[in-house]
Amino acid sequence: MNFSELFRQTNQLCKFSPDGKYLASVTEFRLIVRDVDTFQIQNLFSCLDTIQVIEWSADSQFILCGLYKRGIVQVWSLEQPEWNCKVDEGSAGLCDVRWSPDGRHILTTADFNLRITVWSLVTKSVSYIRYPKQCQKGMDFSVGGKYMALAERRDCKDYISIFTCSMWELVKHFETDTDDLSGLEWSPDGMVLGVWESPLSYKILLYSVDGRCLAKYSAYDNSLGIKSVAWSPTSQFLAIGSYDEKVRILNHITWKTVAVLDHSPVLETNNNVIVYKEVETRVPLPSSENMDAPTAALFTAQSKYEVEDFPVKIPVVKPDTTKANPRLGVGSAAFSCDCRYMYTKNDNMPHTLWIWDVQRLSLCTVLIQAAPIKCVSWDPHQPRLAVCTGTNKLYMWSPAGSLSVEVPVEGSFPVQSLKWHPESNTILLLSKDQMCVCYLTDNKSISS
C-alpha cells in the first residue's frame, strides 16, 4: 500500500467522479477538482456561500453544489469551466438536491418537503411534483435510470408515484398498505420495488412496476421493527435487519424467509467460523522523536489481528431504551459485488463486524475491533472489505485473511469515513477536516 500526503477538506465532502478520473473536494465555499492519478488541481470553482452537498452527474461532465442556507444550487462544467448555472428555490427554501440519471436534470426538494422541482439544463423548463413525503428514503431511481419511485403523503395516507425519467411523465400512482411509510428501494434488476414501514411496526411490501402488490412480509408484531434493508446484486435475496438483532433473508421467488441470521453475544462452537480480534500494543517512540514529548506521547499504539479460540464473547453495549432511536439492532447490511458474502453490523455491538457466507447462509468471519466501527465499505469489483474505526488505521478483510495498516502521516489523522474508487484500486480516507488516498499495490488478495 502507498499513501498520498494530507489535503484539507470540509465536512467530508469528497467524491470520486463516476468515470474514476477525478476527485472533487470542498473547503468551505470552494470546490476543488483534482486528477486522481497525479492529484494535480484541474479546476477550482468558488461558490456564493458555504457548500453543504456535492454530487457528480452520471457522465462526470457536471458537478452540482447545494447551498442550503441560501436555497440555491450551483452547477459547474468540467469541459467548459467558464460555463455555470444557478438554480434558485427562492422563499421555498432547499433541503435536498440530486441529479437525475441522465445528468441533464436536477431535482430539488423545498423546505418541509413542500414540493420537488425538476429543472432541465437543456430546455430550461421547470416541472413540479407535489406531496413528497418526508421520510428516511422517499425517492429512488431504478438501475439504468428508466423509472423514479416517489413516496407521497395525501389525506393522511401513503402513496407511491412512478415516473419515467425521460419525459417525467407519471406512469403509475397507487396507495400502499402502510400506516407510515419509512423508505423504498428498487431491486437491482428494476423489476421490484421494496417498501417498508416505520420502525414502530415490522412490515415490508414488494410491488411490481405496475403497482401490483407481489408480497407482504412481517416477522413479528408489537415491537420495534425494520432498521435496515439491502438487496443482493442479483436481486435474488432481500436482507432485512431489525431491532431484534436479527437479519432475515427473503428469496425472490416466493418472498419467504430462507434464513434468519442471529447476532449472538457468545459464539460457542467453531462451525468453520474465524474470529479475528484486534490486539493493540504500545511501542516506544525512537529516542530522537521522544526527547521533548510528554510522557503520554512516548508510546505509539500498533495493532494486529489475532485468531480467537472458542468460545468467544462479543463486546456488547447496553442501549439506553429511554431515548429515541436506541443503538439497538442491525443498522447496516450489504452484499459483496459477487453476492458471495454479506456483512452486517449490530448497533449494540459497535466493535464487531459480522461477515456471512451467502451460499451457505451461515456465519463466515467475525472482526472484533478495539474501537467502535465508524464506516464499512465493499470493494466494487471483488469480495473485499475496508473498515475504519476513528483511529489512524485502515483495516481490510478478504476471504484470504485480514490486516491492519497504520496510515503513515505526520500528526493525528483519525479516519472517520472511507470511499472506494470506482475501479477499486484506490481508497479515499477521510478525517474530520483532512483527506488522503490509499493506493493498493496488490488488489488480488489480502494475507493476514
N, C-alpha and C positions, 0 to 999 in steps of 0.2 A: 504494500500500500504506500502511496505517496499523498502528501497533503499540501495544499496551497497555503499562502500566507492568509492572515485575517483581514477581512474587509468590513467596514461599517454597514449596518442596515438598521431599519426601524420597524418594530412590531412584527418581525419575522415575515415581512412582505417580500418574498423572493420566490421566483418561479422560473423553471426551465420552459423554453418555448416548445410547443408540440413537436416541431421537427428536430429538436435537440441541438440546434446551432447556437442559441443564445440563452443568456441568463439575465433576467430582469430583477432588479432590486430597488428598494426605496430607502432614501434617507430624508425624512420629514416631507418636504414638498417636491423633492427631486426624484425623477425616475431615471435610473441608470441601466443601460443595456450593454452587456459585455459579451464578447465572443467566448464560448465555452472552452475552446482549445487553448487560446492564448490569454484569456482573461483581460484582454485589452478592451477599453471602453469604445463601443461602436456608436452609441447615441446617448445624449444627455438631454432630458426634457425637464422643463420647470413648470410645475402646475401652480394654480392660483392659491392653493391652501394645502394644509396637511392631507396626505393621501391615506385613506382608510382601507382600500382594497385595490388589487390589480388583477387583471385577467387577460390572457392571450386569446386572440382569435384562433380558430381551429387550423387555419393555414399559416399561422405565425407571421402574417403580414401586418397586423394591427395589435395594439395593446391599449386597454382602457384603464383609467384610473378613476375610482369612485371617491368623490369628496363629499362625504355625507353631511358635514357641518354646513356646507353651502348649498347642498341639494343639487349638485351638478356632477356631470361625468365628462372627463376629457379623454379624447381618443387620439392616439398618435400612430403614424405610419412609419415603418422601418425603411420602406423603399423610397418614400418621399418625406424626409424629415421636416421639410418646410410646411407640409400639409398638417392641419389639425382640425379637430371637430369638438364642439362643446354642446352637451345636452343638458338643458336646464329644466328641472321639475318645478321650479318656482315655489309658490307658497305651499304646494302639496308636500314638499319635503322628499327625502330619499332615504330608504333603509336597506335597499338591496339592488344590485346591478349584476347582469351577466350577459354573455354573448349567446346568440342563437347558434345552432350547429353550423350554419352556412358562413358564419363570420362576417355577415353584412347587415345584421340586425342586432339591436341592443334592447334588452328587456330591463326596465327599471320598475321598482316597486316603491310606491309612495308611502310616506309615514302612516303608521297604524293599518297597513295593508288596505288602504282605501281603493287602490286600483293598480293594475300593471299596464305600463305603456310600452308599445313596441315601436321602436324608432328604426327607420330604414336609412342606411348610409348611402344607398344607391339612388332611390327615388325621393328621399327626404320626406316620405309620408309618415304619418303617425296613426297608430291604432290603439284602442283602449280595451282592456279586459277588466270587467267589474267583478266584485265579490271574491277576490282571492282570500283564502283562509290563512290566518296566521298560525302556523304550526311548525313542528320540528323539520319536516321536509315536505313542503306543499307543492313542489314543482319538480318534474323530471323529464328529460328528453330520452327517447329511445335510442339505442345504439344505431348509428347511421344517420340520426337526425331527421327521421321521417315524421315522427309524432312528438307532441308535447302533451303531457298529462298535467292538469292543474286541479288542485283541491279547492273547492269553493264552499262558502257558508251562506245559505239563504234561508230566511224564515226559520231559523234555529234547526236547520237540517244540513247534513253534509252532502255535497255533490261532487262529481268529477266531470270536467270538460276535457275532451281530447281534440287537439288542433293539429292541422297539417302545418309543418314548418316552412313549406314552400310558399303557400299563399296566405297562411294564418287564417284559414277557414275552420270553423267548428264542424267536426265530423261526427261527434257523439257527445251527448250530455245525459248523465244518468245519476240517480240518487244512490248513495251507498248505504249499506246496512250497518252503519256505525253511529254511536252516540256522540263521540268526539274524536274524529279522525286525527291521527298524530303524524302520519307520514305515508308516502307512496314511493314505489320504485319499480321501474321496468326490469324485466328479466333481460339478460344479455342478448337473447335472440329476438327481443322486441315483440314476443307473442303474448306475454302475460304481464299484467300489472298487479303487483302486490300492494295491498292497502291494509294498514294496521291501526288499531285503536290506541288511545292514550294509555299510559301505564295503569290507570285505575281499573282496567279490565283486560283480560287476555283474549284477544280476538284478532285474527288476520284473515283477510278475504283475498281471493285470486280472481281477477277479472280478465276477460279477453278484450281485444281492441274494440269490438263492437258493443261492449258494455255488459255482456253476459257474465253472471257470477259462476265461475267454474268450481269453486270450492270455498268452504269456510273451515277454519280450524281454531279450536280453543282447548288448551291443555287443562285449565282449572278455572275456578270461579272464586270470587270473594277474597282476592288478594292482588297485590301489585303484579302487573302482567309483563308485557313485552318491553325490553330495553334496547335491543339491537336486532337488526335484520341484515342478512348477507346472502346474495345469490352466488352460486358457483359459476365459473366462467362458461361452463357448458349448458347452463340453465337446467341441469338435471336435479339439482338439490337447492333447497332453501333452508338456510340455518337461521334459527330464531333463538336469540339469547333473552333470558328473562330474569326477573328479580328472585326467583327461587334457586339461583346459582346453577342453572342447567341450560344446555343448548339442545334444542330438538331439531332434527333434520327431517324435512319433508321431501318426498320424491315427486317428480313432475308428472307422473302417470296417474296415480290415484290421489296424490296430495295427502297421503297418510305418513305417519311417523315411521322412519326406517331406523332411527337411533336416537337415544336420549343420552347425552354426554354429561356426566356429573363431575363437579369440581370438589372432590373430597379433601378435607383438611389433613387427612393422613393417607398416604399411599402404602398399603400393607405388603403387596406382593409385586414381583417383577413384571411378569407378563410382557416381556420384550420392551419395557419402558426404560429409557435412560433419563436420569435426573442429573442435570448439571447445576452445581451451586457455585456462585461467585465467592471466592475467598480473597480477602484483602490482606496485604502485608504492608508494613511501613518500613521503607528503605531509607537509610540516612542519605542526605544530600552530599555530594562531593564537598570536600573541605573548602575549595575555592568559592563555592556558592553559599556556604552557611556561616561565613565569618561575621556578617552583620545581620543575619536573620534572627528573628525572635525564636525562643525555644520551641513554640508550637509549629514553626515552619521549618524545623531542622530535618523533618522527615517528609517523604513523598509517598502517597498511597499507590501501590501497584496491586493489580488483581489478576486472577486466573480462574478458570473453571476446574472444579473437581467433581468426579462422578460419585454420587452419594450411594451409600448402601441402604437397603430397605430394612425396616420401614422408614419412610421419610415423612417428617412433619412439615406441613406447608405453613409459612407465617400468615396469620390471619389478623386483620384489624377489625375490631368490633365497631359497626356503624352506629351513628347517633340517629336513632329512629324518631327522635322528637323534632328533627329538622326536615325540611322539604328536600326531595331528591337525595335520599340517603346513598352513601357509597356502598351499594349492595347489588349483587347480581352481575350478569355478564354484559358489560357495557360495550364491548367491541369484539368483532369476529370477522375474519376474512380468509378467503381461499387463495391458495397459490395459483399462479397463472396456468399451470397444467392440471389443476384440480386434484393433485395427489395429496396435498396437505391443507390443513386449516389451522389457524391459530385462534385462540380465544383468550380473553383477559377478564378475570372475575374481579370486580372493583373492590371487594373487601379482602382481596388477596393482591394488593398493589405491587408486590415484589415479584410475582410469579407470572410466567407466560406458559400457556399450555399449547402444545402442538400435537395435532391429531392426524392419524393416517386415514385418509378418506376411503381408500379401497377396503381397509379392514374395519372402518368405522370404530376405531379404538385409539386410545392414547398412545402416542409415539415417544414424545420427549417433553420434559418439563425443565424450564430455565428458572432458577431462583436467583434473583439479583440482590445485591447488598443494599441498593436504594430503590425507591418506588419507580416503576417504569413510566416514562413520560411519553414515548412515541414508539410505535412498531410499524414497519412497512415491508411489504413483499417486493422482491425484485420483479420488475415487469416481464422478464423473459425466462426466468428459471426459478426453481423452488429454493429460494434463499432469502433469509430474513435479516433486516438491520434493526437494531434496538438501541435506544438511548435512555438514560436514567437521570439526567440533570447533572452528571459528573463530566469530567474531561475525557471520557472513554466512549468508544464505539464498540458495540457488541454485534456479532454476526453468528447466524446459525445456518447450516445446510444439512442434508442427510449424512454428509461425511463427518460432521462434528461442529464444534462451536469455538469461538475465540473472543478474546478481549484485547482491544488495541487502544493505547493511550494516544490522544491527539497531540503531536509534538509541536506545541506552540508556546511562546513565552507568555507568562501571566496566566490568569484564570480564563478558562473557556468552557463553562458548563453547557453541555449540549442539551438543549430543550426540545428540539424537533429535528427531523431529517426528511429529505425528499430524494427519491431516485431519479436519475437522468432517464429519459425515455429509452435510451439504448442500453441501460443497466450497467454500464462500466464506471459510473461516477455517482457519488452520493453527496448531496448538499447538506452540510451540518450547520445548524442554527443555534446560537445562544440568544439571550435577550436582545442584544444590540450589535452582535457581530456574526460573521459567517465565514466558513471556509469550505473547500471542496476536497473530498477524499477520492483519489483515483485508484481504482482497483487494478493492480497489475496482473492478477490471475483471477479471471471471472468464471472459472470452471468449477472449482470446488473449494471447500474450506476444511482444513485439517485442524483438529483440536490440539 
